[in-house]
């Protein structure tokens, strides 16, 4: 994602630089069949356009799953491995911060 002064405080700049460096060196640490859980703490309505961009970005790299997927994933029942790593979005507090 791109740095946006309106969305990110300047304290995020070192984090963005380090993340970009690690991605440049190692690309992705996730392989087919892995599960990544991404927690969003706040999803206010005014950030929905940015959130939609993130979903498109992640959908290109991951197979997005819902919570019902977890039982079969962890118990390895009726489990079919996808062609990409799996991604589950979780939301803490919904639209509140």
C-alpha positions, 0 to 999 in steps of 0.5 A: 500500500502507499503512504498517505499523509492523511491516513498514516502518521509519520511514525508509520514511515519506518514500518513501511520502509522495513516492510518494503525491504523485507518484502523485496528480499524475501517476497512472501513468507506464505506458501500454498496451504498456509493460513494468515489471519489479518485483524482490522481494529477499526474500519470507519466508513470514510476508509472504505475506498482504501479498504476496498483497494486492500481487498483487491490487493489481497485477493490477488495474493491469497484465497480469502476464506470465512470463519467456517473454513477454520474447523476443516482446516485445523482438523484436516477434514474434507480439506482441499488445498488451494493454489494460494495461501489462505487469508481470513479477515477478522474485525475487532470493534467493527466500525468503532475504534 
